[in-house]
Amino acid sequence: MSSSGTAPAYRRLSVDERRTQLLVHALGLFANRPPEDVSLDDVAVSAGVSRPLVYRYFPGGKQQLYEAALRSAADELEQCFTEPQTGPLTERLSHALDRYLAFVDGHDAGFTALLQGGSVVETSRTNAIVDEVRRNAAEQILTHLGVAGKPGARLGMAVRTWIGAVEAASLIWLDEGKQPPVEELRDWLVDHFVAVLTITAAGDAETAALTQRALSMEPHDGTVGRLARRVLPVVADATHLL
């Protein structure tokens, strides 16, 4: 018995806590190495547990662990674009991006592993997990635009293209040491969406109607107003094009 005090009591993790612990360590490994180079032994060492314990939770082996890790990241990421349908569109999009980029910032390994799962690991299940996140994000954005039913080809392409740009920008942001500051990245991505939507509207009646309705809800001192005032000096000397 120690005279210097009582040692911290050991607390056995619950089933859910242990499973979460293993998934967190697995995501970290999968994010930084090709999935085929990560073994269950690596996960066990990273988590400070035995290999049989990892197998106890994931009897299907590494593939089951990998898919479960991707699913855990995807489930959280899918919630980011859920936003009440009130207020200007750009404000809603800013709130969604705040959550999305907070996930990227706080779970950079999980985010990287999730996107790698759609391109590195050639299985239909892992591809489906990543595609589900993208599809859910697109559906949420189209809902905020007021689209009922299936969007036209150009509008659908515009939204999906922007989602791809958000993914790419997030990965570049991580590679660049999380610079520029996250607020600047968010604002740039919102501006990027407005630009993509406006350009698409110039050649597509469906997108034009939705864009005009969305812009009518934007305040003068809001995101779109500030963007317009920044763009005008850039194109001021291009009046010969009109």
Buried (B, 14 or more C-beta within 10 A) or exposed (E): EEEEEEEEEEEEEEEEEBBEBBBBBBBBBBBEEEBEEBBBEBBBBBBEBEBEBBBEBBEEEBBEBBBBBBBBBBEBBBEBBEBEEEBBBBBBBBBBBBBBBEBBBEBBBBBBBBBBBBEEBEEEEBBBBBEBBBBBBBBBBBBBBEBEEEBBEBBBBBBBEBBEBBBEBBBEBBEEEBEEEBEEBBBEBBBBBBEBBBEBBEEBEBBBEBBEEBBEBBEEEBBBBBBEEEEEEEEEEEEEEE
